[in-house]
Amino acid sequence: MPRTHASLPRLHVEPDLAAGASLMLGKEQSLYLAAVLRKQVGDAVVLFNGRDGAWLCRVSRDTKKAVALEVVEQIADQPPASDLWYFFAPLKSERLDYVIQKAVEMGAGTIQPVTTQYTQVHRLKAERLAANAIEAAEQCEVLNVPVLAPETSLERLLDSWAEQHGERRLILADEGEASSSPLAGLAALKGQKVGLLVGPEGGFSDSEREKLRALPFVVPISLGPRILRADTAAVAALALIQAIIGDWR
């Protein structure tokens, strides 16, 4: 997005966006623009929907209950969707919010919760996950909001891998892996479809780790000699993947 528009409020909407179109915001977004940001008729806002790029819009009607916008012009094309999958064991609420936000910022294309033997959180609110993903995209000028895949178990994920993911490789952030550099292992995956699996706070059980390491599509990597929290491990691993074989190259 041009830096001239970087200071404008950015909102994710569902309707299609095209020059000359008009749309009415819902109650929550209207309240945010009118009461919190105090936007008035004629003020500029950027809208995106994950399909049509980013669009400059103008407030055409302004009340706290209903704000109408006129779509003026496209200011950024829609980039290709990321093919990077991020599989994570659910965490407690604050850390979960952080993980979702950072996964969006780091370019994950699909996010899927995976329960394991040591997972401590077993009830997730899909609406909260979606809201956090959208908020992160709005704040960080991300035009692709990740797909949120339904929660599954580690056993189901692995048993259905060939059917669901084909030749995709699964990068395992393994605290039990010898603390050697992950660079060579990741570099060997250049050009391949990949996913990242990060376990729960308690790590993977011995039986889970044994099964994972025995599978031909799993690529274990070390994140160094230090013990990392699950949310920290996720950010570190995503950064490595994007820097070595992802879109930072």
N, C-alpha and C positions, 0 to 999 in steps of 0.2 A: 504494500500500500504506500502511496506517496507520503513522504513525511509531512507535507503540508496538511494532511488530514489526521495526523497521529494524535492530535489533542482532542479530536471530536469523540463524543460518546459513541460506543459501538454496541449494537443490540442484535441478537440472533432472533430471527422470525421464521415462521413456517411457510408463508405464502411465497409464490414465485415472484421474482423481482425483475422489472423491465422498465425502461425509460417511459415516463408518463403515467405509470401505475399509481394508484392511491391505495393506502391501506390504513386500517384502524388498529391501534395497539390495544392489547388487553389491559385490564384494570391495573395489574401490578406494574407493567412497563410504563403505562401512562402516568401513574403516580410517581414513579421514579424520575421520569423526564420532567414532569410539570412541578412537582412539589420538592423533590430532592435536588435536581439539577437546575430547576427554575428556567427551563427552556420555554421560549415563546414563539409565536408565529413568525416564520422566516428563519429561525435558527436551524443550523445544520446538524445532522445526525448521520452516522454510517450504519447501514443495515447489511446483514449477510444471512444466508440460509443454508450454507453448506453445499449449494449446487450452482449458484449463479454468480459467484464472485462477490465483491464488495461494492456497495452502491451508496453514493451521496444522496441524501434525502433532505427535505425541508419540512419543518412543522407547518401544516396548513390549517390545523385547528387545535386549540389548546385549552383543555380543562383538566382538572385533576382526575376526573373519572374517565375521560376519553381523549386521547391525543391522536390526531390524524396526520399522516405523513404523505408527501408527494415524492415519488422516486424521480430523481433528476438525471443522474448519469452514473455509469459504471466507472469505478476508480481502480479496480483490481480484478484481474481474471481469476477464475476458479482454478486453483492448482490441482494436479493429480492427487487422488486420495492415497494416503500412506498404506502400504501393505504389511506394516509391522504389527504383529499381535503382541499384546501384553497380558499375560496370565498372572494373577496375583491371589494369594490367600487373604481373605477378608481380615481387616484390622479393626481396632476400636475407632469410634467415629472421627475424632480429630485427625488421627493418622491416616484414616481411610480418605478423608477429604483431601488431605495433602497429597496422597499417592495419586488420586484421580487427577487433581489439578496438574501435578508435575508430569504425568503421563501424557496429558494433552499438550503441554508446553514442549515436551521432548519429542513429539511427533508420532505417537502411537496411533495406528489406524483403527484398531479394534481392541477393546478392553473386555476381559472376561474374568469374573471371580471364580476361583477354584478352591474348594474345601479340601483340607488335608487332615491327617490324624491329629495334628496339634493345633488346628485352627480353633481359636477361642471365640470367634464371632460367627454365628450361624444364621442370623436374620439380617438381610440387607434390604434397604429400601431403594428400589430401582429409580424412583423419582428423585431421590437425593443424589444418587450417582449421576443421573442425567443433568441435574441442575448444576452440580459442581463442574461437570465437563463443559457445559455451555458457558458458565461464568469464566472459566479459565480461557476459553476461546475468545470471549469478548474482551478480556483484559489484555491478552497477549497477541492480538491481531492474527489469530489462527483462523483460517477460513474453513478448514475441515474439522467438524466435530466428530470425534471417534464414534464408531458403532459400539454400543454396549450389548455384548452377547450375554445370554442367560447364564446364571450360575450353574456350575457343574462340579462334579467331584474329580479329584485327581485320577482315580481309577477309571472313570468313564472317559475322561479326556485322553488318557494314554491308550485305552483299549480301542477307541474310535479314531485314533489319530490318522491312520492311513486313509480311512473313508472320508473324514472331514477335512484333512489338511494335505493329503497327497504327499508330495516330496518336501514339504516345508520342514526345516530343521528347527528343533526346540533347544534354545540356549538356556542352560540351567545355571542360575546363580547359586553355586554350591559352596556353603561354608566349610564343607568337608574336603573340598578340593585343595591339593597342595598349592601353597601361595606362590605359584609361578605366574609369569606375565600372561594375560589372556590375549595378547595382541596376535600371536601366530594363529591361535585357534579360531579367532574371529575373522582374521584376514582370509583364512581358507574358505570361508562361507561367502565371499564376495560373489555377487550375482545370483545368490540363492534366496528363496523366500525363507524368512525366519520368524520365530516367535520367541519371547522371553518369559521364563517362569521364575518367579520369586516366591519363596515359601513364607510361612507365618513367623511370628516372633520366636517361637520355640524351634524353628528350623524343621527340616523333614525328619521323619522317623528313620531308623536304620533300614526297615523293610522298604519304605518308599524310596530312599536313596539307592538301595540295591537294585530295585526295579528300574528306576530312572537310568541309572548308569549302564544297565544291561541292554537298553534299547538302542538300536542303530541310528535313530534319527535324533537322539539327544546328544548335545554338545555341552559338557560341564565346563564351566570357567570359574576361576578364582577371582575374587574382588580384593585380594590383598591379604596381608597378615592380620588385619584388625577385625574385630567382631563388629559388624554393622547392624543397626536396626533394619527391620524389613523395609521401611519407607526410604531410608538412606540407601540401602542396597539397590532398590528399584531405580532411583535417580542415577546412581553410579553406573549401573549396568546399561541403562538406556543411553547414557552419554557415551559410553564406550562403543556401543553398537552403532549409533549414529555417526560417531567420529571415524570409525574404521571401515564400516561397510554400508553406512546409511547416507542420508542426504546432506551431511556436513562436508563430505569429501569435495 
